[in-house]
């Protein structure tokens, strides 16, 4: 988190209304990562990586604005 703070990154609980596009960067996987194959998760969402917890909620929030 210190590196993120140094770059000016801020944690938020919601997606601000003036943001319509979010660039999702690939999370690093290792031999303990496992692809999530249940529900409506996008392909290559991985258990054990930080983005796996946020991709679905971000997608749903942005789709709700269309």
N, C-alpha and C positions, 0 to 999 in steps of 0.2 A: 504494500500500500504506500510506502514511502516514495517509491518511484512514481506512482500515479499522482500523488500529491505534488511532487516536484514538477510534473508536466501540466498541472492545473486541472486535472480530472476531478470531477465532483460526482459523488454518489447521489442518486435521486430515488424517490419512491415511486415516481410516475414519469411518463413520457410527456414533456412539455408540449402544449397544443400547437406551437409554431414549428414543430419538427415533424416532417412527413416522410423522411427517408433516414434509415439508420444503416450504417455499414457494419455488418457483423464479421468480425475477423475469425479466422480458423483457430480453434483451440488446439493446443498441443496434446497429442494422445501418447499413451505409452502402452506397454503390454497389459496393463490392468484396465484399460479403457474398454468399454463395451457399447456397441451401437444400440440405441433405443429403437425397438421394432414394434412397440405397442402404441395404440392410439393413433392420433393424427400428427405425430412428430414428423418434421421434415427429414429427408434422408440425411444420414451421417451425423445426426445429433447423438452425442456420445455421453454415456453415464460416466461420471468421474471427472468431467471437465467443467469448468465454471460456466461456459456458455450453455450447456445442456439445461441449466436451471432457468435460463432467461429467454431463449429463442422463442419458445411457444408463447409466452406471455407478451413479448414484444410484437410478434406477428399478429396476435389477436387484437392488441390495442390499436395497431396501425390499420388493420382491416376494418375495425369498427368505425374508423373515420371516413371511409370511402362511401 
